[in-house]
Amino acid sequence: MKKAFKRYCKCIELKSDPNLIREYKKLHDIGATWQEVTNGMKKIGILNMEIYISGTTLFMIMDTKADFNHEQAMSKLATLPRQSEWEALVSKYQQTSSDSSAGQKWKLLERIYKMDQKQQENPENGYIEGTYI
């Protein structure tokens, strides 16, 4: 059965150091991200996540369950196994504080255009999208 889902788009800046950027990309290679972190994201209702890079800017697309509450979920994620350890590790590469949670570091992006959009939405509540299997 297919269901509606929410989409969140976020960004963060990396430090402008080619060696650090290479290392950061390796942390996200296939199989390199800690399984506890991936499992934690799934546990709080994240269905899929993609991260893209352009220069020092990272752009994340995060698809979640339709009833996902961003603020509550990010608070819960911060308490899950190895999450704070992961955030401390990746902060070495990001232009952010080492004690910031994922929810504090990644900035929500406002969507300003969607083809055939029918209603106003805001980044804090996510953008209702088609269906997810």
C-alpha positions in Angstrom: 0.0 0.0 0.0 1.3 3.5 -0.9 1.0 6.3 1.5 1.6 10.1 1.5 4.9 11.2 3.0 6.6 14.4 4.1 9.8 15.8 2.5 12.3 18.0 4.3 15.2 19.7 2.6 18.1 20.9 4.6 21.6 22.4 4.1 24.9 22.8 6.0 28.3 24.1 5.1 31.5 22.1 5.3 34.9 23.6 6.1 36.7 24.7 3.0 39.4 22.1 3.0 39.7 19.6 0.2 41.2 16.9 2.4 38.5 17.3 5.0 35.8 17.2 2.3 37.4 14.0 0.9 37.3 12.4 4.4 33.7 13.5 5.0 32.7 11.9 1.7 34.4 8.6 2.8 32.4 8.6 6.0 29.3 8.5 3.8 30.5 5.8 1.3 28.4 2.7 0.9 28.5 0.8 4.1 30.6 3.3 6.0 27.9 5.2 7.9 27.4 3.6 11.3 24.4 1.2 11.3 23.2 2.5 14.7 22.8 5.9 13.1 20.9 4.7 10.1 18.7 2.5 12.4 18.1 5.5 14.6 16.9 7.6 11.7 14.5 4.8 10.6 13.3 4.4 14.2 12.1 8.1 14.4 10.3 7.9 11.1 12.8 8.8 8.4 11.9 6.7 5.4 14.7 7.8 3.1 17.6 10.3 3.1 19.9 11.6 0.4 22.8 14.0 0.7 24.3 15.9 -2.2 27.4 18.1 -2.3 28.3 21.2 -4.3 31.6 22.8 -3.3 31.3 23.1 0.5 27.5 23.0 0.6 25.7 19.9 1.6 22.0 19.5 0.6 19.9 16.9 2.2 16.5 15.5 1.1 14.8 13.7 4.0 11.5 11.8 3.4 9.5 10.9 6.5 6.3 9.4 7.6 3.3 11.6 7.0 2.7 12.2 10.7 6.4 13.1 11.3 6.9 16.0 13.8 10.3 17.4 12.9 11.2 19.0 16.3 10.1 16.0 18.4 11.8 13.6 16.1 15.1 15.5 16.0 15.1 15.7 19.9 14.5 11.9 20.1 17.2 11.2 17.5 19.8 13.0 19.7 19.2 10.5 22.5 19.6 7.3 20.4 22.7 5.1 20.5 25.9 6.5 19.0 24.1 9.6 17.6 25.9 12.1 19.7 29.2 10.3 19.0 28.4 10.5 15.2 27.5 14.2 15.5 30.8 14.9 17.3 32.8 13.1 14.6 31.2 14.8 11.6 31.4 18.2 13.3 35.1 18.1 12.6 34.2 18.7 8.9 31.2 21.0 9.3 31.1 24.7 10.0 29.3 24.1 13.3 29.8 23.4 17.0 30.9 19.9 18.0 28.2 19.7 20.7 25.3 20.6 18.3 22.7 18.0 17.5 21.8 17.1 13.9 18.6 19.1 14.3 20.6 22.2 15.3 23.2 21.9 12.6 21.1 21.2 9.5 19.1 24.3 8.4 15.6 23.7 6.9 15.2 25.1 3.4 12.1 26.9 2.3 10.6 25.7 -0.9 9.8 28.6 -3.2 8.5 26.7 -6.2 6.9 23.4 -7.0 5.3 22.7 -10.3 1.5 22.5 -10.0 1.6 23.2 -6.2 -2.0 23.5 -4.8 -1.4 24.7 -1.2 1.0 26.7 0.9 3.3 24.7 3.1 6.2 25.5 5.4 9.6 23.8 6.0 9.0 23.2 9.7 6.0 21.0 8.9 7.5 19.3 5.9 6.1 19.3 2.4 3.4 16.7 1.7 4.5 14.6 -1.3 2.9 11.9 -3.4 3.2 8.3 -2.2 5.8 6.2 -0.7 5.8 2.4 -0.9 
